[in-house]
């Protein structure tokens, strides 16, 4: 974990240094919506599970490299571990985004988002020892690349993130998940 933090610190410093380079037009607001795949572990058993869903975000860009993001996502599995139970996880996250706008066609970014998560479904309310729906702290760390199709539209080729949640699971109360998204980004206004 320490090496990851050192790498991120170095990467952010490098992005700040590159901020003086000539940049593409910067939109005031980016609006994203798309498909999201989440690979996690069943809250109670820790067994691997795949969830499908969607996410959306609104990013306000203060300048060509710094912005704030609000992200909302929902992910569902209708047959958890083959036992017929359901699981729905929602995340609501907020935090900074660093964007490198040197290339006219491709825009890479990195972000750290903090917030909460909500988990429900029959996995929590059924079975021999139901936990009831859960709310917890959640965070993501990752980034992605947007490909500009027009001045007001981009395709998010990917957004890959480590997703950490702390739902009660009768063991260590932590989940280390992976979230992958792709979709469309609409740009509004100019800086």
C-alpha positions as CSV (number, residue, x, y, z in Angstrom):
1,X,0.0,0.0,0.0
2,X,2.9,2.4,0.8
3,X,4.4,1.9,-2.7
4,X,1.0,2.6,-4.3
5,X,0.8,5.9,-2.3
6,X,4.3,6.8,-3.3
7,X,3.6,6.1,-7.0
8,X,0.3,8.2,-6.8
9,X,2.2,11.1,-5.2
10,X,4.8,11.0,-7.9
11,X,2.2,10.7,-10.6
12,X,0.2,13.7,-9.3
13,X,3.4,15.8,-9.0
14,X,4.2,14.9,-12.6
15,X,0.7,15.9,-13.8
16,X,1.0,19.3,-12.0
17,X,4.4,19.8,-13.7
18,X,2.8,19.1,-17.1
19,X,0.0,21.6,-16.4
20,X,2.0,24.3,-18.0
21,X,2.0,22.5,-21.4
22,X,-0.3,23.6,-24.1
23,X,-3.7,22.1,-23.5
24,X,-6.9,21.3,-25.4
25,X,-10.1,23.2,-24.7
26,X,-11.4,22.4,-21.3
27,X,-15.1,22.0,-20.7
28,X,-16.6,23.4,-17.5
29,X,-18.7,20.3,-16.9
30,X,-18.4,16.6,-18.0
31,X,-21.5,14.4,-17.7
32,X,-20.8,10.6,-17.9
33,X,-23.2,7.7,-18.1
34,X,-22.5,4.1,-18.9
35,X,-22.2,0.4,-18.1
36,X,-20.3,-0.8,-15.1
37,X,-19.0,-4.3,-14.2
38,X,-18.0,-4.9,-10.6
39,X,-16.1,-7.9,-9.3
40,X,-16.3,-8.3,-5.6
41,X,-16.8,-10.8,-2.9
42,X,-20.1,-11.9,-1.3
43,X,-20.5,-9.9,1.8
44,X,-21.2,-12.9,4.1
45,X,-19.0,-15.7,2.6
46,X,-16.2,-13.7,0.9
47,X,-16.7,-15.8,-2.3
48,X,-16.0,-14.0,-5.6
49,X,-19.0,-12.6,-7.4
50,X,-19.6,-10.5,-10.6
51,X,-22.2,-7.7,-10.6
52,X,-23.5,-5.7,-13.5
53,X,-25.0,-2.3,-13.5
54,X,-24.4,1.3,-14.4
55,X,-22.9,4.4,-13.2
56,X,-23.0,8.1,-13.8
57,X,-20.9,11.1,-12.8
58,X,-20.8,14.8,-13.0
59,X,-17.4,16.5,-13.0
60,X,-16.8,20.2,-12.6
61,X,-13.5,21.3,-14.0
62,X,-11.8,24.2,-12.2
63,X,-9.1,24.4,-14.8
64,X,-7.6,22.1,-17.5
65,X,-6.2,19.6,-15.0
66,X,-8.2,19.8,-11.7
67,X,-11.8,19.0,-11.1
68,X,-14.4,17.7,-8.6
69,X,-16.5,14.6,-9.3
70,X,-19.8,13.2,-8.0
71,X,-20.3,9.6,-8.9
72,X,-23.4,7.4,-8.4
73,X,-23.5,3.7,-9.3
74,X,-25.7,0.6,-8.9
75,X,-24.7,-3.0,-9.4
76,X,-26.8,-6.2,-9.2
77,X,-26.4,-10.0,-9.1
78,X,-29.6,-12.0,-9.4
79,X,-28.2,-15.4,-8.4
80,X,-25.4,-15.0,-5.8
81,X,-23.0,-17.9,-5.8
82,X,-25.7,-20.1,-7.5
83,X,-28.0,-20.0,-4.3
84,X,-30.8,-18.0,-5.9
85,X,-30.4,-15.0,-3.6
86,X,-30.0,-11.4,-4.9
87,X,-27.5,-8.7,-4.1
88,X,-27.8,-5.0,-5.1
89,X,-24.9,-2.6,-4.2
90,X,-25.1,1.2,-4.7
91,X,-22.3,3.6,-4.3
92,X,-22.3,7.4,-3.9
93,X,-18.9,9.0,-4.1
94,X,-17.3,12.5,-4.3
95,X,-13.7,13.6,-4.7
96,X,-10.9,15.2,-6.8
97,X,-10.0,14.3,-10.4
98,X,-6.7,15.1,-12.1
99,X,-6.9,15.2,-15.9
100,X,-4.1,15.5,-18.5
101,X,-5.4,17.5,-21.5
102,X,-2.3,17.5,-23.7
103,X,-3.6,15.3,-26.5
104,X,-6.6,16.5,-28.7
105,X,-8.1,13.0,-29.0
106,X,-7.3,11.1,-25.8
107,X,-7.8,12.5,-22.3
108,X,-6.5,10.3,-19.4
109,X,-7.5,11.0,-15.8
110,X,-7.0,9.8,-12.3
111,X,-9.3,10.2,-9.3
112,X,-9.8,9.4,-5.6
113,X,-13.5,9.3,-4.6
114,X,-14.8,8.9,-1.0
115,X,-18.4,8.4,0.2
116,X,-20.7,5.6,1.0
117,X,-22.3,2.3,-0.1
118,X,-25.6,0.6,0.4
119,X,-26.1,-3.2,0.0
120,X,-29.4,-5.0,0.0
121,X,-31.3,-7.9,-1.5
122,X,-32.3,-11.3,-0.3
123,X,-28.7,-12.1,0.6
124,X,-29.2,-9.8,3.5
125,X,-32.8,-10.3,4.4
126,X,-33.2,-14.1,3.8
127,X,-31.3,-17.1,4.9
128,X,-30.5,-18.5,8.3
129,X,-28.8,-15.4,9.7
130,X,-30.0,-12.3,7.9
131,X,-27.9,-9.1,8.4
132,X,-30.5,-6.7,7.1
133,X,-29.6,-4.0,4.6
134,X,-26.2,-2.4,5.1
135,X,-24.7,1.1,4.8
136,X,-21.0,1.7,5.0
137,X,-18.0,3.8,4.1
138,X,-16.8,3.3,0.5
139,X,-13.9,4.7,-1.7
140,X,-12.5,4.2,-5.1
141,X,-9.0,4.9,-6.5
142,X,-8.3,4.7,-10.2
143,X,-8.6,6.4,-13.6
144,X,-9.5,6.1,-17.2
145,X,-9.2,7.4,-20.7
146,X,-11.8,9.4,-22.8
147,X,-11.6,9.5,-26.6
148,X,-13.0,12.7,-28.1
149,X,-15.5,12.0,-30.9
150,X,-16.7,15.7,-31.3
151,X,-16.0,18.8,-29.3
152,X,-19.0,18.1,-27.1
153,X,-19.0,14.2,-27.0
154,X,-16.4,11.7,-25.9
155,X,-16.4,7.9,-25.4
156,X,-15.1,6.7,-22.1
157,X,-13.0,3.8,-23.3
158,X,-12.5,2.6,-19.8
159,X,-12.5,3.6,-16.2
160,X,-10.8,1.1,-13.9
161,X,-10.9,1.5,-10.2
162,X,-10.1,-0.3,-6.9
163,X,-13.3,-0.1,-4.8
164,X,-13.1,-0.5,-1.1
165,X,-16.2,-1.0,1.1
166,X,-16.7,-1.9,4.7
167,X,-20.0,-3.8,4.8
168,X,-20.6,-6.0,7.8
169,X,-19.8,-9.6,6.9
170,X,-19.3,-11.4,10.2
171,X,-15.5,-11.6,9.6
172,X,-13.3,-8.6,8.8
173,X,-16.0,-6.2,7.5
174,X,-14.1,-5.2,4.4
175,X,-14.4,-5.8,0.7
176,X,-11.7,-5.1,-1.8
177,X,-13.4,-5.0,-5.2
178,X,-12.7,-4.0,-8.8
179,X,-15.0,-1.7,-10.8
180,X,-14.8,-1.2,-14.6
181,X,-16.9,1.3,-16.5
182,X,-17.4,2.4,-20.1
183,X,-19.8,4.8,-21.7
184,X,-20.4,8.3,-23.1
185,X,-19.3,11.7,-21.8
186,X,-21.0,14.9,-22.7
187,X,-19.1,18.2,-22.4
188,X,-20.7,21.5,-21.5
189,X,-19.2,25.0,-21.5
190,X,-15.6,26.1,-22.1
191,X,-12.8,27.3,-19.8
